[in-house]
Amino acid sequence: MEKEAEVLIRNHGYLKLPVDPTMNLEKEINRLKREKNAIILGHFYITPDLQEISDFIGDSLGLSQKVEQTDADIIVFLGVHFMAETAKILNPGKKVIIPDMNAGCSLAESAPADKFAEFKAQYPDHKVISYINCSADIKVLSDVICTSSNADAIVSSFDKDQKLIFAPDKNLGNYINSKTGRNMILWDGACMVHEKYSLEKILDLKELHKDAEFIAHPECEKPLLLAADFVGSTTALLKYPQKSTYKKFIVATESGILHQMQKDSPNKVFIPAPSIDSTCGCNDCTFMKLNSMEKLYLCLEHEQPELKLDPAVIEKAKIPIQRMLDISKKYKL
């Protein structure tokens, strides 16, 4: 089966095997998890069924903190490739598996390591802060990693006169520059999900729902953020409706978050912000949605596809991630 698995993963990115349609997938996944001492970690952007079967759901910072603490033998990551890489970097002795190797990230892919190395070389007196949504190779080239939850604190940990490069998300970098008064040099990268929102359609939606607040993730473009009533990280967006007096919210981030929002605030209404080419009134990350219950079952059953990294990359990439975690602990983030 091992050679067959390698061929399937090489050809399809996942174990394209038949799954008995009568199988109780939830029951079997939980059985395999117990037998193998595995932990299932999921991002807020995966589908509701996968969120419900995960042992822990979180944003990038929360997932990194959970990964650092786990005593599981196998880490199953329901998210995208760079998240599984981070898990492997923090736990080099554990097996890290993901349901589909094709679950990449447009933002991470917008920063090829060779091109970024050339870019970095132009600014030898700058330190590099990289958003966690980047490849392990970019992390190796970074001084510290950040997430949307802790970016303010990470940037502020540097002296005011320290010159900085921020990569790969120019929108988040612009937003942090505006909040901190810094003038970081920005790599020209972006998330395809957060750049596809239609400000015109959102303003029309706000006109239709005058009793709604518009909340947005800082990966969105600046004009959209200026129109928002609240801008915050994934976790901040989740918490905001719980304390707001408003009962209705237009949400500009990946639509998977609405499941948890509805669970946390069952008496409130959440409307996904429309994208430019949207016909369904939502904006999904196609990479996140490559994860499925069937693939999760096969992944746990065969412990494939396995995420592997060069030990030298792990050693170098862990340094900026650990710096992020240490700063986050200091500021209790």
N, C-alpha and C positions, 0 to 999 in steps of 0.2 A: 504493500500500500504506500510505502514511503516514496518509491520512485513514481508511482502513479500520481501521488499528491504533488510532487515537484512539477510534473508535466502539466497538471491542471492549473496550478498556481502560475506557472510560466505562461500558459496560454490564455487564462481567464482572469488571473489576479486573485482567485479564490477557489475553494473546493467545489467545483461544479458537479455535485453528486446528487442523485435522487434522494428525496426525503419522503418518508411515508406520510401521506396526507392525513392519515388518521391519528398520527402521533400527537400526544399532548406535549408540545414543544416546551412549554413553561416547566412542566414537571420534569422532563428529561434534562433540560438545561440546569435546573436546580440540583438534580441528582449528580450530574457530572461535576458541577461546581463543588459539591461537598466531597465527592470521592477524590478529586484531584487537588483539593485545597486551593481553589482558584478564587480570585476576586474579580467581579465584573464592574468596571468603571465606565460611566457614560457621561457624555457631554449633554448640555441642555438642548442641543440642536438635533439630536436623534429623534426618531419617531416615538410616540407615547408608549407603545408596547415594550420597546427596548428601555425606555426610561424606567418603566415600572419593574422590570426584571433586574435592573442594575443594583448593585450593592451600594453604590454611591453615585450621585449625580452632582455635577458641579461645573463651574467655569474653569478656565485654564489654570488659574492660581489654586483653586480648591482641589483640583485633580492632582496637581503637582505636589501639594502638601499631603494629600492622601497617599499618593504613590510612595513618598518618602517614608511614610509610617507603616506601610503594610507588611505583614508577616506571611502573606500568601506565597505559595510556591509558583503559581502561575497568575499572571496579570492579563486579563482580557480587556482590551481597550475598544470601546464603542465610541468612535470619534473619527479622527482623520490621522494620517500617517505621522505628522510631526508630533502629535500627542503621544503616540506609541513610542516614538523615538525618545521623547523626554522620559517616559517610564523606564525605558531600557537604560538610559544614561544614569538615572538615579538608582536603578537596581540591576547592575550588570550581571549579578549572579542568578537572577530569576529569569524564567521564560516569559517573554512578552508575546502575545498572539493577538492578531486582529482579524476580523471576519473577511475583509477584502483589502488586498494590497493596493487596489486602485483608488482607495479613498484618500485622495490627496488634498491639496489646498491651493486655491488660485493665488492667495497672498504669499504663501511660502514659495510657490513656483515663480513668482514675480521677481525673486531675488536669487539668480544663479550665483553660486559661490565664487566662481572665477571672475565674473563681472563685478561682484561686490568687493572682492579683494583688490581689484584695480581701482575701484572707487575709493576705498578706504585709504589706499596708498597716496592719494592726492591730498589727504589731510593728516599728516603724520603726528600732529600735536593734538588730535581729537581722540576722545574716548568713545567707544561704541556701545550704545544701548540698543539691544534688539528685542523687538516684540516677540513673545514666545511662539507666535505663528510663523516660524521660519524653520528651515532644515537644520539638522545637526551640524552640517558644514558651516552654516552661517553662525551658529552658536559658538563654534570654535573660534571664529573671527571676532567675537564680541567680548566686551569687558563685563557686562552684566545683562541679564535678561529681565524683561518686565512683562506684565499682563495689563489688560485694560483696567483691572482692579487696583493695581499698585503702581502704575506708571508715574503718577504724581510724586509718590514717595521715592521711587527709584531715581527720577530726574533730580529731585530736590536733595538727594544724598550727596550729589556732587557740588563742589564749591562753585559759586556763581561765575567765577572767571575761568572755569574749566570748559573748554570747547567740546561740543558733543556732536556725534552723528547718531541719528535715529533711523532704524530700519526695522522691517521693510515697509511699514504702512505710513504713507505720507499723510493720510487723513488723520489718523490718530496722532502722529507727530505734530501736525499743524494745531490740533486741538490742545495738546499738552503745551506747545509753545505759547498759545494764547492764554492758558491758565497760569503758567509759571513765569511768563515774561522772558523765557529763554529764546535763543535764536539757533536752535539745533539745525544742523545740515540734514536734510531729509532724503532718503532713498526714494525713488519714484516707483513705489509699489502700492497695490490696493487689493481689497477683497471684492471679487466680482458680485457677490451678493449685496454688499453694502453700497456699491457704486451704481446699482441698477434701479435704485428707487427713483420714482418720478415725483419731483417736488410739486409739479402742477397737479397731479392726481391727488397727492396728499393734501394740498391746500383745498382742493374741491371736496375732499372727504371731511376736512375740518369744518368747512362751511356747512356740509350736510349734518355733521354731528357737532354742533356748537357747544354741547355739554361734555365734550371729550377733551382730554389732555393728550398732547402728542409727545411721545417719549422716544428717544433715539440713541443708538450706540455710536460712540465716537469714531468708529470706522467709516461712518457715512461722510459724504462730502460736506464741505463747509456751509454752502447755502441751506442745506437741509438742517444742519445743526443749529443754524441761526433761527430757523423757523420753529425749532422744538421748544416745548415747555420745560423739558428736562432731558439732560444728556448724561448717560452713565454707562458703566461697564455692564456686562451680562448680569452679574449679581446685583448691582445697583438698580438695574431695570426691574429685576424680580422683586426687590424690596420696596421700591417706590410706591406702587399701587396699594400696598398694604397700609401705608401711613397717609396716603393722599385722601382728601375729602371727596375727590371726584369718583364717579362710579363707572366711567367709561374711558378707555385708553386706545389711542392709535399707536401701534408699536412698530418701530423701524429697526428690526433686527431679524435674524433667521426665525422663521415661523414656528420651529420646534419649541421655542421658549414659551409659547402660549399655553402649552399643556400644563407646565408647572405654575405659571401665573394663575391659571384658572383653578388649580388645586389649592394654591395659597390664598386666593381671594375669590371664592366661589360665587359671591354675590355681585361681582363686578363683570363688566363686559370688555373684551379685548378684541380689537380689530387689527388684522395684519396690514401694515402699510403696503400699498401697491407699487409694483416695479414698472419700469417703462414698457416692457413687453408683456406684462401680466394680463392673463385672461381669467385667472382664478382668484385674483385679489390677494395673492400671497407672494412671498419671496423665499424660495427654498435653496439650500446648498445641496447641489446634486451629489457632491462627494459624501456628505454626512448621510444622505439618504441611500447610499449604497449598502449601508448596514441593514441587516434584516434578521428576523428570528431564525430563519432556516440557516443562514450563513453562520450565525452565532452558535447554533447547535453543532454544525459540522466542524466549526473551528475548535470548539471545546472537545468534541469527540475525538478528533484526530490531532489536536494540538498544532494545527497549521492554519493559515500561514504564520510563521514565526518571524518576528522582527529581530534582525541581527545587525549589529554595528561593529565596526573596527574598534578594538580595544583602545587604540591611540585616540580615536575620535571621542570615545566615551570619556576618557581621562581629561581631555582638553575641554570638551563641551560641558562637563559637570561643574567646572569652576564658575562660569558666569551664572549658571542656574542656581548653584548653592549660594552665591552672593545675593541673588534675588530672594531666596527663601530666608536667608539670615536677616536681610533688611525688612522683609515682611513680618518676621517674628518681632523684630525691634519695635516696629510701629503697630504691632498687634493687628495686622491685616489678615 
